[in-house]
């Protein structure tokens, strides 16, 4: 089974699973990729996810899709925002960390973030295939910070990472932010060590750092395809048994 993934911007992705359309953290879509996809195709169900309220993850333009959307699934912090209140509340599910929500098509589990909001693990109930989207969960190791703050960031990351030990996902989205410099893949390296993922798509790199995994990136005995999109509109087919091919 293949799914088509299109990069929107930052942590924004459109995930076309054939019968289902999932849109994650669409804060800006200057090419109207989501609108055009909805106009061209028929889906059994369409879901919009926003991991948290930060402007680079959540924007109210996704309100334009409320006809097509069967549900908006938001991090709990969005409930308190003016932008969040503009959404039809009967169509919104807010999730706190470590909650579950499901309907006939989809099962959603939430995890904690190291920033605000949540990370999502989404399972297509028909195929059993699962996708993890980290939101802003990451080891935010800013080298300009004090040693104390850097230790706090590490502790917060390690605490939440424990909850992800053994987590399986056919595809995972995880931040590799170029602003972190040489620390940019510290979080993802730990993440792939403790989880069991089939493919990795990196995100949250508006710097366009050109990050690529070296041979030493993969833990011993683990190997999976990695895609680091740079330009909005880039699209790949992801084989849900562990492969990414260019379309
Ligand atoms: Zn962010």
Boltz pocket constraint, residues with backbone or C-beta under 6 A from the ligand:
constraints:
  - pocket:
      binder: B
      contacts: [[A, 54], [A, 56], [A, 57], [A, 135], [A, 136], [A, 204]]
      max_distance: 6.0
